[in-house]
């Protein structure tokens, strides 16, 4: 398959109305690792990640409110970074809860027969995962490309801020490569929607003379609505970053799946990986075909675990 054919295939599959939805034929993918690890290990991983993010968020709130926002602790909620960070924490907690619940309920046997359809809880998890992972990458790129360079506010120059704007994306990339969750390009619209809500909130806060740090009425220099043209350009750039971030997430998902096929389905998978992906894509409108692949994968993984 040529590069042109791959691009046409991707466009035909991803840019359709169904790809905006949150239905998926194999809900178990959201509860297991892509790799042949014991489900107990994956459950422990998800719980540790959730507890780690929760502890990190609590420590970050205490540190920043005491150090920078003593008079107005609610100011912590004005920053897009903190919106993204809280969403990432919420997502990790929900993922841990879902993995625990369904693993216990099914006796750790999460096969295609466990679910008749996509549970509502997993739809919410998928939604939050797309928004939080995408926004984390946007926040990181924005910070290290211009916010951290142009904005001299103390809150952006602290070590904790640099860590928060770096490890969030490091975690996202690693988790995409570990988990079995799929990604769709059109799901970037959910993050764009959240960004629009934040921009509106930021503008309303400015118009009502809300004070943040150093007497200014805006969170970021480039979102000063006293300079509307500059603020609008910033919002447009953030939308572009959302598109870029979702494409990166999608490609990481494709790379993860390709490596998985190459390792666990033998050398034939190197030449047939494109057709395998086509079959999986077709399965989103033809569930039985996808389940055939899943059953094949389950058998392969069981053989590996027996060895």
Secondary structure, DSSP 8 states (H G I E B T S, - for coil): --HHHHHHHHHHHHSSGGGGS---S-GGGGTSBSS---HHHHHHHHHHHHHHHHHHHHHHHHHHHHHT-SS-GGGGGG-HHHHHHHHHHHHHHHHHHHHHHHHHHHTT---TTS-SS--HHHHHHHHHHHHHHHHHHHHHHHIIIIIHHH---HHHHSHHHHHHHHHHHHHHHHHHHHB-----GGGHHHHHHHHHHHHHHHHHHHHTT---STT-S-SSGGG-TTSHHHHHHHHHHHHHHHHHHHHHHHHHHHHHHHHHHHHHS-THHHHHHHHHHHHHHHHTT-HHHHHHHHHHHHHHHHHHHH-
